[in-house]
């Protein structure tokens, strides 16, 4: 998370120290120019997504009253920073920004894990399909073997019946068969 903590505080102090309306307006314009230059520098130096940085940067202003003054009296600076993907953060806002960024990272991590789980479930579904095909083939073979055994048993019973129906005429023939 790129955070730049430099800020044109001298320009801001000069703006606050001037009471005269025209001079104060001039000092305000200089302050806006200095802050815009600083915002441009932050955007140019730190927002480099092609190099793996975030697509936003934070301009840390170490004073709540200064940020309050910017937000209330220099709306164009806030809009300009937004257009340049630079967030203006006071000490209390910095903590909140970092929490939001952390939540974003955690959400990305969870999303990655969800994708892994979905891919695992797809693999399991494919394997279950293959197992089902193998099981159906095995059941078919067992059914065919049972049917063949039943046919053989029926044939044997018929053969046994035919053998039993043969009448032997002499006791010597019966003895030969029994042995």
Beta strands, then each sheet from edge to edge (+ up, - down):
strand 1: 3-4
strand 2: 57-60
strand 3: 86-89
sheet 1: 1+ 2+ 3+
end
